[in-house]
């Protein structure tokens, strides 16, 4: 297509985009209304960001995907210059290199199920990043298309393997209620890292040379991914994000309070002082869970006069948001709840009190 002229490339792309739009328009999705109504946009965005910040698994995924695309984009951003510098290079060479990358991605997809059985997701991501770095290094010194095409082929395999593995990790880390917001954050990380990476590696090539820019991207891509694997751990498989079963706890009163304002909830625990350290660890996990569900404040209070008495304080933006937190509970939240209650010494369940902040 490129040999016919660049105008035809863009024309065909425009036609295919319009055809894709019609396919999307024909999609009929059954919408299930939420009994609590639709969330306000700003509040929904806040809760989505809070969940991602409090989720260790999502932080690990976003760190990995940002590092990978930040470095892998060096090859794509500088590819036109690489194609031109190859022996006999030109527009045809550029499209050949992209086609080789796309072919490698397609071949890798066919073998992904077997790769997942043989290797864990972290290993797939690390080895994919290393293969991408190797492809980038080869492209930096490739003299002709005979060397460059295989390098781009393996680069495409690495690209789709890492992107797919991290996408699956993100999907598994997100409960149903926040999946769209979480995946939009995932896409934003990809686009942001790619944009910053393209600008940086292009600037490095301008200041130094094309080969040195790619070499630095290749080396740092592997080293930083190794560091991310070590210091930003992905606790895959530990959290069950399936929705909690109905009737798991005594929820808030069915009737809303007469006053409108923030809702403050207190939960009183009686804890053996000798187990206080272990209780604190569980409550830190509880803090992340409460904030991830949408609470705007959380504190753990300790009674000085009665050392065994602890009071958990949670603040919700409104009564409706308080109810939403109950609907967002997952199986992992229920398991965490059982761990909290295992510390409680009282003969009855912890006392729960709800207050409304008067305006």
C-alpha positions as CSV (number, residue, x, y, z in Angstrom):
1,X,0.0,0.0,0.0
2,X,2.9,2.4,0.8
3,X,4.3,1.8,-2.7
4,X,1.0,3.2,-4.1
5,X,1.5,6.4,-2.2
6,X,1.1,7.6,1.4
7,X,-2.3,9.1,0.6
8,X,-3.8,5.7,0.0
9,X,-2.5,4.5,3.4
10,X,-4.4,7.2,5.2
11,X,-7.5,6.8,3.0
12,X,-7.7,3.1,3.7
13,X,-7.3,3.7,7.4
14,X,-10.1,6.2,7.4
15,X,-12.4,3.8,5.6
16,X,-11.7,1.0,8.0
17,X,-12.2,3.3,11.0
18,X,-15.7,4.2,9.7
19,X,-16.5,0.5,9.2
20,X,-15.4,-0.2,12.7
21,X,-17.6,2.6,14.0
22,X,-20.7,1.0,12.4
23,X,-19.8,-2.4,14.0
24,X,-19.6,-0.7,17.4
25,X,-23.0,1.0,16.8
26,X,-24.7,-2.3,16.2
27,X,-23.6,-3.6,19.6
28,X,-26.5,-4.0,21.9
29,X,-25.6,-4.2,25.6
30,X,-28.2,-4.8,28.3
31,X,-27.8,-2.2,31.0
32,X,-28.5,-3.3,34.6
33,X,-29.5,-0.2,36.6
34,X,-28.0,0.3,40.1
35,X,-30.6,0.6,42.8
36,X,-28.6,3.4,44.4
37,X,-28.6,5.4,41.1
38,X,-25.7,6.6,39.1
39,X,-22.6,8.0,40.8
40,X,-21.6,11.6,40.3
41,X,-18.7,11.9,37.8
42,X,-16.2,13.5,40.1
43,X,-17.0,11.1,42.9
44,X,-16.7,8.1,40.6
45,X,-13.3,9.3,39.4
46,X,-12.1,9.9,43.0
47,X,-13.1,6.4,44.0
48,X,-11.5,4.9,41.0
49,X,-8.2,6.6,41.7
50,X,-8.4,5.7,45.4
51,X,-8.9,2.0,44.5
52,X,-5.8,2.0,42.3
53,X,-3.7,3.8,44.9
54,X,-4.7,1.3,47.6
55,X,-4.4,-1.8,45.5
56,X,-0.9,-3.3,45.7
57,X,-1.6,-5.5,42.7
58,X,-2.6,-2.6,40.5
59,X,0.4,-0.5,41.6
60,X,2.6,-3.4,40.6
61,X,0.9,-3.7,37.2
62,X,1.0,0.0,36.5
63,X,4.7,0.2,37.4
64,X,5.6,-2.7,35.1
65,X,3.5,-1.5,32.2
66,X,4.8,2.0,32.5
67,X,8.4,0.9,32.5
68,X,7.9,-1.5,29.6
69,X,6.2,1.0,27.3
70,X,8.5,3.8,28.3
71,X,11.5,1.8,27.0
72,X,9.9,-0.2,24.2
73,X,8.5,3.0,22.6
74,X,12.1,4.0,21.8
75,X,12.2,1.4,19.0
76,X,8.9,2.5,17.5
77,X,9.6,6.2,17.9
78,X,13.0,6.0,16.1
79,X,12.0,3.3,13.6
80,X,11.6,5.7,10.6
81,X,15.2,6.9,11.1
82,X,16.4,3.3,11.5
83,X,14.6,2.3,8.3
84,X,16.1,5.2,6.4
85,X,19.6,4.4,7.6
86,X,19.5,0.7,6.6
87,X,21.0,-0.3,3.3
88,X,18.6,0.6,0.6
89,X,16.1,1.8,3.2
90,X,13.0,3.8,2.6
91,X,9.2,3.9,3.1
92,X,9.0,0.3,1.9
93,X,11.6,-0.8,4.5
94,X,9.7,1.0,7.2
95,X,6.4,-0.8,6.4
96,X,8.3,-4.1,6.1
97,X,9.7,-3.7,9.6
98,X,6.3,-2.9,11.1
99,X,4.8,-5.9,9.3
100,X,7.6,-8.1,10.8
101,X,6.7,-6.8,14.3
102,X,3.0,-7.4,13.7
103,X,3.7,-10.9,12.4
104,X,5.7,-11.7,15.5
105,X,2.8,-10.5,17.7
106,X,0.3,-12.7,15.9
107,X,2.6,-15.8,16.2
108,X,3.2,-15.1,19.9
109,X,-0.6,-14.9,20.5
110,X,-1.0,-18.5,19.2
111,X,1.6,-19.8,21.7
112,X,0.5,-17.7,24.7
113,X,-1.7,-20.4,26.3
114,X,1.3,-22.8,26.3
115,X,3.6,-20.0,27.6
116,X,1.2,-19.3,30.5
117,X,1.2,-23.0,31.5
118,X,5.0,-23.1,31.5
119,X,5.8,-19.7,33.1
120,X,4.1,-17.4,35.7
121,X,3.0,-13.9,34.7
122,X,6.0,-12.3,36.3
123,X,8.4,-14.5,34.4
124,X,6.5,-13.8,31.1
125,X,6.8,-10.1,31.8
126,X,10.5,-10.2,32.7
127,X,11.5,-12.4,29.8
128,X,9.4,-10.4,27.4
129,X,11.1,-7.2,28.6
130,X,14.5,-8.8,28.2
131,X,13.6,-10.0,24.6
132,X,12.4,-6.5,23.8
133,X,15.6,-5.0,25.0
134,X,17.6,-7.5,22.9
135,X,15.6,-6.6,19.8
136,X,16.2,-2.9,20.5
137,X,19.9,-3.5,20.9
138,X,20.1,-5.5,17.6
139,X,18.2,-2.8,15.8
140,X,20.7,-0.2,17.0
141,X,23.5,-2.0,15.0
142,X,21.5,-3.7,12.2
143,X,23.2,-3.0,8.9
144,X,20.4,-4.1,6.6
145,X,16.8,-5.5,6.5
146,X,18.1,-9.1,6.7
147,X,19.1,-8.4,10.3
148,X,16.4,-5.9,11.2
149,X,13.4,-7.9,10.2
150,X,14.1,-10.9,12.5
151,X,14.8,-8.4,15.3
152,X,11.5,-6.7,14.8
153,X,9.7,-10.1,14.6
154,X,11.0,-11.0,18.0
155,X,10.3,-7.5,19.3
156,X,6.7,-8.0,18.3
157,X,6.5,-11.3,20.1
158,X,7.9,-9.7,23.2
159,X,5.6,-6.7,23.0
160,X,2.3,-8.6,22.8
161,X,3.4,-11.1,25.5
162,X,4.2,-8.4,28.0
163,X,1.1,-6.3,27.1
164,X,-1.2,-9.3,27.3
165,X,0.2,-10.7,30.5
166,X,-0.1,-7.3,32.3
167,X,-3.6,-6.7,30.9
168,X,-4.7,-10.1,32.4
169,X,-3.0,-9.1,35.7
170,X,-4.9,-5.8,35.8
171,X,-8.2,-7.5,34.9
172,X,-7.8,-10.1,37.7
173,X,-6.9,-7.4,40.2
174,X,-10.1,-5.4,39.6
175,X,-13.5,-6.1,41.0
176,X,-16.5,-5.8,38.7
177,X,-17.6,-2.4,40.2
178,X,-14.4,-0.6,39.4
179,X,-13.0,-2.6,36.4
180,X,-13.8,0.0,33.7
181,X,-12.2,2.8,35.8
182,X,-9.2,0.6,36.6
183,X,-8.6,-0.4,33.0
184,X,-8.8,3.3,32.0
185,X,-6.0,4.0,34.4
186,X,-4.1,1.1,32.9
187,X,-4.5,2.5,29.4
188,X,-3.5,6.0,30.6
189,X,-0.3,4.5,32.0
190,X,0.5,3.0,28.6
191,X,-0.3,6.2,26.7
192,X,1.5,8.4,29.2
193,X,4.6,6.2,29.3
194,X,4.7,5.9,25.5
195,X,4.4,9.7,25.0
196,X,7.1,10.5,27.5
197,X,9.3,7.8,26.3
198,X,9.0,8.8,22.6
199,X,9.9,12.4,23.5
200,X,12.8,11.4,25.8
201,X,14.5,8.9,23.5
202,X,14.1,11.2,20.5
203,X,15.8,13.9,22.5
204,X,18.6,11.5,23.6
205,X,19.1,10.6,19.9
206,X,19.3,14.3,19.0
207,X,21.9,15.0,21.7
208,X,24.0,11.9,21.3
209,X,23.2,9.4,18.4
210,X,20.6,7.0,17.2
211,X,22.5,3.9,18.3
212,X,23.4,5.3,21.7
213,X,19.8,6.2,22.4
214,X,18.6,2.7,21.6
215,X,21.4,1.1,23.5
216,X,20.5,3.1,26.7
217,X,16.8,2.1,26.3
218,X,17.8,-1.5,25.9
219,X,20.0,-1.7,29.0
220,X,17.8,0.4,31.3
221,X,14.7,-1.4,30.2
222,X,16.0,-4.7,31.5
223,X,17.6,-3.3,34.7
224,X,14.6,-1.2,35.7
225,X,12.2,-4.1,35.1
226,X,14.4,-6.3,37.3
227,X,14.2,-3.7,40.0
228,X,10.4,-3.4,39.7
229,X,10.1,-7.2,40.1
230,X,12.1,-7.0,43.3
231,X,10.8,-3.9,45.0
232,X,7.2,-3.6,43.7
233,X,5.7,-7.0,44.3
234,X,2.6,-8.3,42.6
235,X,0.6,-10.4,45.2
236,X,-1.2,-12.3,42.4
237,X,-3.8,-14.8,43.5
238,X,-4.0,-13.6,47.1
239,X,-7.2,-11.5,46.7
240,X,-10.5,-12.9,45.6
241,X,-12.3,-10.0,43.9
242,X,-15.5,-11.9,43.3
243,X,-18.6,-10.1,44.7
244,X,-19.4,-11.0,48.3
245,X,-22.4,-13.2,48.9
246,X,-25.6,-11.4,49.8
247,X,-26.5,-11.3,53.5
248,X,-22.9,-11.5,54.6
249,X,-23.4,-9.0,57.4
250,X,-25.9,-6.9,59.2
251,X,-25.9,-3.8,56.9
252,X,-26.9,-0.3,57.7
253,X,-30.5,0.6,58.5
254,X,-32.8,0.4,55.5
255,X,-34.1,3.9,56.0
256,X,-31.8,6.9,55.3
257,X,-31.3,9.4,58.1
258,X,-33.3,12.6,58.0
259,X,-30.2,14.8,57.9
260,X,-27.9,15.0,54.8
261,X,-24.2,15.1,55.4
262,X,-21.1,13.0,55.8
263,X,-21.5,9.7,57.6
264,X,-19.0,8.7,60.3
265,X,-19.0,5.1,61.4
266,X,-17.3,3.7,64.5
267,X,-16.5,0.0,65.2
268,X,-15.4,-0.9,68.7
269,X,-13.1,-3.8,69.2
270,X,-11.8,-5.4,72.4
271,X,-8.3,-6.8,71.7
272,X,-5.8,-8.8,73.8
273,X,-2.9,-6.3,74.3
274,X,-0.4,-9.1,73.7
275,X,-1.8,-9.5,70.1
276,X,-1.9,-5.7,69.4
277,X,0.9,-5.8,66.9
278,X,-0.8,-8.5,64.7
279,X,-4.1,-6.6,65.0
280,X,-2.4,-3.4,63.8
281,X,-1.2,-5.2,60.6
282,X,-4.7,-6.5,59.9
283,X,-6.1,-3.0,60.4
284,X,-3.6,-1.5,58.0
285,X,-5.0,-3.9,55.4
286,X,-8.5,-2.9,56.5
287,X,-7.5,0.8,56.0
288,X,-6.5,0.1,52.3
289,X,-9.8,-1.9,51.8
290,X,-12.0,0.8,53.2
291,X,-10.4,3.6,51.2
292,X,-10.3,1.5,48.1
293,X,-14.1,1.0,48.4
294,X,-14.6,4.8,48.5
295,X,-14.3,6.0,52.1
296,X,-12.9,9.5,52.4
297,X,-11.3,9.0,55.8
298,X,-10.1,6.3,58.1
299,X,-8.5,6.2,61.5
300,X,-7.8,3.7,64.3
301,X,-8.2,5.1,67.8
302,X,-6.8,3.5,70.9
303,X,-8.3,4.1,74.4
304,X,-5.6,5.2,76.8
305,X,-7.6,4.4,79.9
306,X,-8.7,1.0,78.5
307,X,-5.8,-0.5,76.6
308,X,-7.8,-3.4,75.2
309,X,-10.3,-1.0,73.5
310,X,-9.8,0.1,69.9
311,X,-12.2,2.1,67.8
312,X,-12.1,2.1,64.0
313,X,-13.5,5.3,62.5
314,X,-14.6,5.5,58.9
315,X,-15.9,8.5,57.0
316,X,-18.2,8.3,54.0
317,X,-19.1,11.2,51.7
318,X,-22.8,10.6,52.1
319,X,-25.4,8.0,53.1
320,X,-25.6,6.8,49.5
321,X,-21.9,6.4,49.3
322,X,-22.0,4.5,52.6
323,X,-24.5,2.1,51.1
324,X,-22.3,1.8,48.0
325,X,-19.4,0.5,50.1
326,X,-21.5,-2.5,51.2
327,X,-22.4,-3.3,47.6
328,X,-18.7,-3.1,46.6
329,X,-17.6,-5.8,49.1
330,X,-15.7,-8.7,47.6
331,X,-14.9,-12.2,48.9
332,X,-11.4,-10.9,49.9
333,X,-13.1,-8.2,52.0
334,X,-15.1,-10.9,53.7
335,X,-12.0,-12.9,54.5
336,X,-10.3,-9.8,55.9
337,X,-13.4,-9.1,58.0
338,X,-13.2,-12.6,59.5
339,X,-9.5,-12.0,60.3
340,X,-10.5,-8.8,62.2
341,X,-13.3,-10.4,64.1
342,X,-10.9,-13.2,65.2
343,X,-9.1,-10.7,67.4
344,X,-12.3,-9.5,69.1
345,X,-12.6,-10.7,72.7
346,X,-16.2,-9.6,73.4
347,X,-19.0,-12.1,73.8
348,X,-21.0,-10.1,71.2
349,X,-20.0,-8.6,67.9
350,X,-18.1,-5.3,67.8
351,X,-20.4,-2.3,68.5
352,X,-21.1,-0.3,65.3
353,X,-22.4,3.3,65.6
354,X,-23.3,5.6,62.7
355,X,-23.3,9.4,62.9
356,X,-24.2,12.1,60.5
357,X,-22.1,15.2,60.4
358,X,-24.5,18.2,60.8
359,X,-24.1,21.0,58.3
